[in-house]
Amino acid sequence: MTDTAAGRPVIVGTAVVAPGMPAHDPVEILGRRGLRYKDEATRLGMAATQSAFRDAGIDDCSGAVTAVIVSSNFGNLDTVCRIVGDHTGPGERSPMDLPNASSNVIASSIAIRFGLFGPNLMLCSGANSGLDAVDWATVLLGSGRAARVVVVGVEVSNAVVRRFAPARASSGLFHGSACLIVERGDQAIRPPRAVIGACARGPRIESLAATAVNRWYTPDFGADGELAPVVNTPETVDLAARFGAASGALGVLQAAFAANRPGRSLLTTGGGDTALAACLITS
């Protein structure tokens, strides 16, 4: 790992904050200060970030330009719907709610909380949003725009999301957050947990999928019929069966688990009407 990771994008810290995990209450992780007016998705994202920094052994972010990339398709939908209202009448409007209606609120809140001054991005690109976030982290590192990237995937399960995503709700929804701390590999600074390899979309993923891997992390709704005969692995991992359909958080959630298991993992998202996306993680 040490030789192959030098100079490449590597994961140095991970965290998953969700029911069923050892620590999943944002208040226990962050304390109560600064959380009073934050929506649930923002709290979960900040809690996962705090836990991932601790996992990486990073106490002070001031020495490196750190970017934030958050992936969430439904994150603050409940706040937006509460403010806008629906066909029954006007919404409930509070001055404290308005900042939480911004589509970028999760990413900006993380940057403010931890004093991160690099690029700040919020991705809401559908089923592949989580792997898009992982891929964009490698782009920011490779272009020199950041020395470190915080990658967060977060979704919440509430009445509003279940109403707007009935197909996902029928099989259960992920309620939680996953976070990766990504840097360029340098053993002298911090031991790498895993190397982020090639990422691809659409037809190009077939050659990636044919690479020998130790396990295949499948999309939200199980192994894709077209890809299944191509994947060269003895083990499949369906995180949706454990946590519920994770939508924009899935790719980051997969990477967090893959980084802590030895060998090569193929992460895949999408399927159905959405072109598949894939990424290789070696740990």
C-alpha positions in Angstrom: 0.0 0.0 0.0 2.8 2.5 0.9 4.5 2.4 -2.5 1.4 2.4 -4.6 -0.3 5.1 -2.6 2.5 7.8 -2.9 1.1 10.9 -4.5 -2.3 9.3 -5.3 -5.7 10.2 -3.8 -6.1 8.2 -0.6 -8.6 7.9 2.1 -7.0 8.6 5.5 -10.1 8.7 7.7 -13.7 7.4 7.5 -16.9 7.6 9.6 -20.5 6.3 9.3 -23.1 8.0 11.5 -26.3 6.0 11.3 -28.6 3.9 13.6 -27.0 0.6 14.3 -23.5 2.0 14.3 -21.5 2.5 17.6 -22.0 6.3 17.7 -24.9 7.7 15.7 -26.3 10.6 17.8 -25.0 14.0 16.5 -25.4 15.6 19.9 -23.2 13.0 21.5 -20.5 13.5 18.8 -20.7 17.3 18.5 -22.2 18.6 21.7 -25.3 20.8 21.7 -23.6 24.1 20.9 -24.4 25.3 17.4 -27.0 22.7 16.6 -30.2 24.3 17.7 -31.3 25.7 14.4 -29.7 23.1 12.1 -31.8 20.6 10.2 -31.2 16.8 10.7 -29.2 16.3 7.5 -26.8 19.1 8.4 -26.4 17.7 11.9 -25.6 14.2 10.6 -23.2 15.6 8.0 -21.3 17.6 10.7 -21.2 14.6 13.0 -19.8 12.3 10.4 -17.2 14.9 9.5 -16.1 15.3 13.2 -15.9 11.5 13.6 -13.8 11.1 10.3 -11.4 13.8 11.4 -10.9 12.0 14.7 -10.5 8.7 12.8 -7.7 10.3 10.7 -6.0 11.9 13.8 -6.6 15.4 12.5 -7.2 18.0 15.2 -6.4 21.2 13.3 -7.3 21.9 9.7 -5.7 25.3 9.5 -2.5 23.9 7.9 -4.0 22.6 4.7 -6.5 24.0 2.2 -9.5 21.8 2.8 -12.4 21.4 0.4 -15.9 20.1 1.2 -18.0 18.1 -1.1 -21.4 16.9 0.1 -23.7 14.6 -1.8 -27.4 14.5 -0.9 -30.5 14.3 -3.1 -33.1 14.8 -0.3 -31.1 16.4 2.5 -33.0 19.5 3.4 -36.2 18.8 1.5 -38.3 18.8 4.7 -37.2 22.4 5.5 -37.9 23.6 1.9 -41.3 22.0 1.9 -42.2 23.5 5.3 -41.3 27.0 4.2 -42.9 26.8 0.7 -46.0 24.9 1.8 -48.2 22.8 -0.5 -51.6 22.8 -2.0 -53.3 23.1 1.4 -51.9 26.5 2.1 -48.8 28.6 2.8 -45.9 27.2 4.6 -44.6 28.0 8.1 -41.9 30.6 7.8 -39.4 31.3 10.5 -36.3 33.6 10.1 -34.2 30.8 11.6 -35.4 28.4 8.9 -34.5 30.5 5.9 -30.7 29.7 5.9 -31.5 26.0 6.0 -33.5 26.3 2.8 -30.3 26.8 0.8 -29.4 23.9 -1.4 -25.8 24.2 -0.2 -26.6 24.5 3.5 -25.0 21.1 4.5 -21.7 21.8 2.8 -21.5 25.4 3.9 -22.3 24.5 7.5 -19.6 21.9 7.6 -17.1 24.4 6.2 -18.0 27.1 8.8 -18.1 24.7 11.7 -14.6 23.3 11.0 -13.0 26.4 9.5 -12.4 25.0 6.1 -11.6 27.5 3.4 -11.2 25.5 0.2 -13.8 24.9 -2.5 -17.2 24.1 -1.2 -19.6 22.0 -3.4 -23.0 20.4 -3.0 -23.9 17.6 -5.4 -27.5 16.5 -6.0 -27.0 14.4 -9.2 -29.3 11.5 -8.5 -28.3 7.9 -7.9 -24.7 8.4 -8.8 -24.2 11.5 -6.7 -22.1 9.8 -4.0 -19.6 8.4 -6.5 -19.6 11.7 -8.3 -18.5 13.3 -5.0 -15.7 10.7 -4.6 -14.5 11.4 -8.2 -14.6 15.2 -7.7 -12.4 14.8 -4.7 -9.7 13.3 -6.9 -10.2 16.1 -9.4 -9.7 18.8 -6.7 -6.6 17.2 -5.4 -5.2 16.5 -8.9 -5.7 20.2 -10.0 -4.1 21.6 -6.8 -7.3 23.3 -5.7 -7.1 21.6 -2.3 -4.6 19.6 -0.2 -7.4 17.7 1.6 -11.1 17.0 0.7 -13.9 16.2 3.1 -16.4 14.0 1.2 -19.8 13.6 2.9 -22.9 11.6 1.8 -26.0 12.2 3.8 -29.7 11.4 3.5 -32.6 11.4 6.0 -35.7 9.3 6.3 -38.7 11.4 7.2 -42.3 11.8 6.1 -41.4 14.3 3.4 -38.7 12.2 1.8 -41.0 9.1 1.9 -43.7 11.0 0.1 -41.4 12.2 -2.7 -39.6 8.9 -3.1 -42.2 6.2 -2.6 -40.3 3.5 -4.6 -37.3 3.9 -2.2 -39.5 4.2 0.9 -41.1 0.8 0.2 -37.8 -1.0 0.8 -36.6 1.3 3.6 -34.5 4.5 3.5 -31.1 5.3 4.8 -31.0 7.8 7.7 -27.5 8.9 8.4 -24.2 10.1 7.0 -20.9 8.8 5.8 -17.6 10.8 5.5 -14.2 10.3 3.9 -11.1 12.4 4.5 -9.2 12.3 1.2 -5.6 13.5 0.7 -2.6 12.8 -1.6 -0.8 9.7 -0.3 2.2 10.5 1.8 3.2 7.9 4.4 5.4 10.5 6.2 2.4 12.7 6.9 -0.4 10.2 7.5 -0.8 6.4 6.8 -3.2 5.9 4.0 -6.3 3.7 4.6 -7.1 3.1 1.0 -6.3 4.3 -2.5 -9.0 5.7 -4.7 -8.6 4.2 -8.2 -10.3 4.8 -11.5 -13.9 6.0 -11.7 -16.2 5.6 -14.7 -19.7 6.0 -16.0 -22.0 4.3 -18.5 -20.5 1.7 -21.0 -16.9 2.5 -19.8 -17.5 0.7 -16.5 -17.6 -2.7 -18.1 -13.8 -2.8 -18.5 -13.5 -1.5 -14.9 -16.0 -4.2 -13.7 -14.0 -6.9 -15.4 -11.0 -6.2 -13.2 -10.4 -8.8 -10.6 -11.7 -7.5 -7.2 -12.4 -9.0 -3.8 -15.9 -7.6 -3.5 -18.6 -5.8 -5.4 -20.7 -3.1 -3.7 -24.0 -3.2 -5.5 -26.4 -0.3 -6.3 -29.4 0.6 -4.1 -31.7 -1.9 -5.7 -29.3 -4.9 -5.9 -26.9 -6.3 -8.5 -27.6 -4.8 -12.0 -28.6 -7.5 -14.4 -26.3 -6.4 -17.3 -23.3 -5.9 -15.1 -23.6 -9.0 -13.0 -22.1 -11.4 -15.6 -19.1 -9.0 -16.0 -18.1 -8.5 -12.5 -15.1 -10.7 -11.5 -15.5 -11.3 -7.7 -16.6 -14.0 -5.3 -18.4 -11.5 -2.9 -21.2 -9.0 -3.3 -22.2 -6.4 -0.7 -25.6 -4.8 -0.7 -25.6 -2.0 1.9 -29.2 -1.1 1.1 -30.2 -4.4 2.7 -28.6 -3.3 5.9 -29.2 0.5 6.0 -32.0 1.1 3.4 -31.8 2.8 0.0 -29.1 5.5 0.4 -29.6 7.6 -2.8 -27.0 10.4 -2.8 -25.2 9.0 0.2 -24.6 5.5 -1.2 -21.3 6.0 -3.1 -19.7 7.6 0.0 -21.1 5.0 2.3 -19.7 2.2 0.1 -16.3 3.9 0.1 -16.3 4.2 3.9 -16.8 0.5 4.3 -14.5 -0.5 1.4 -11.6 1.5 2.9 -11.7 -0.6 6.0 -11.7 -4.0 4.4 -8.5 -5.4 2.8 -8.3 -5.9 -0.9 -9.8 -4.3 -4.0 -13.5 -3.3 -4.0 -15.7 -2.3 -6.9 -18.2 0.4 -5.9 -21.3 0.8 -8.2 -24.3 3.1 -8.1 -27.2 3.8 -10.5 -29.0 1.2 -12.5 -32.5 1.0 -13.9 -33.1 4.2 -15.8 -29.8 5.7 -14.6 -26.5 4.9 -16.2 -24.3 3.0 -13.9 -21.2 4.6 -12.3 -18.3 2.7 -10.7 -15.1 3.3 -8.8 -12.2 1.1 -7.6 -11.0 1.3 -4.0 -7.9 -0.6 -2.9 -7.0 -1.0 0.8 
